[in-house]
Amino acid sequence: MDAVLHALADESRRTVLEILRDHPASAGELAEALPIARPGVSRHLRVLREAGLVDVRQDAQRRIYTLRPEALVEVDEWLGTYRLLWENRLDALHAAIARGKKARR
């Protein structure tokens, strides 16, 4: 999970994942979407591959990248406990607001 969180920490890598969420893309297409030089894009793609967030396949001279959402499952499960904490706090806030409205009537 640490490698996934490290990969997600960078804005450029998150941008790549957002693009790949919608459709597979070549390395060139991804490079055009980022305001960095191609060697930097290659380094970001390597980090994403090593974290298991993307797959790559060769298509003639192009490398096509696809998102691997399975890699996010462990992070989602870890965040689930925090999500539950916030849901409970928001439910308590909602109840307190409702009590306040009833008391003013």
N, C-alpha and C positions, 0 to 999 in steps of 0.2 A: 504494500500500500504506500510505503514511503516514496517509491519511484514514481508512482502515479501522482501523488500530491506534489512532488518536486516538478514533474512535467506540467501540471496544472498551474503552478505558481507563476508561469511566464505568460504575459499577455499575447505574445506572438503565437505561442503554442495553443493557447485557448482559441485564438482566431482560426488557426488551422483546423482545430476540432470542430468549430462551428461550421466551417465550410464543408468539411467531410460529413457532418451530421446530415446535410442536405443531399450530397451526392459524392461519389468518388471523384478524385481530381488528380491530375498529373502534377509532378513536382514543379513544372513550369507554371501551371495555373496557380498553384499555391504561392510560388515566388512572386507572381504579379500582384497578388492580394496583400503582400506584406511590404512595409517600407524599409526593407533591409536587403543587403546583397545576397546573391544566391548561395555563397558559402555558408552564410548565417542560417539561411533557410534549411540547407542540408543538415546542419548541426541540430536544428530544432526537430527536424524529421527523425534524425537518429535517436534523440532523446525520447520522442513519442513512440518509436518502434521498440526501443529497449524497455520502456514502461508497459508495453503491451497494449497501447492505446490505438495504434494503427497497424494495418497490414500493408504490405507493398507487393505488387506483382509487376513483372516486366511485360510490356506490350510493345513489341518491336524495339524502337529506340527510347521509348518513354517508360517511366516508372509511374504506375497508377497506385495511389494511396486510398485506402478505405478505413473508415472508423471501426474500431472494435469496442462496442459499448460494454461488452462483458467485463472489461478491465475496470469499469466504474462501479461494478456491483459491490465490491468490498468497501469502497468509499461511501457508497450510498447506505450500506448497512451500518457503518460506523456513524454516519451523520444521523441515522434514524433515531438514535438515543437522544440526540440534541433536538431533533425535530419534535419528538414527543415532549421533551421538556418545555419547548416554546409553545406547543399546542396547549399544554396544561396551564401555562401562565396566561396565555391569551384567553382561554376559557374562564379562568378566574377573574381576569380583567372584565370580560364581558358580563359575568355575573355581578360584579361589583357595580358596574355602570347601570345595569338593570335595577339593582336594589336602590341605587341613588335616584333613579327616575321615579320609582314607585314611592319613595319617601317624600319627594317633592310634590306629589299629587295631593 
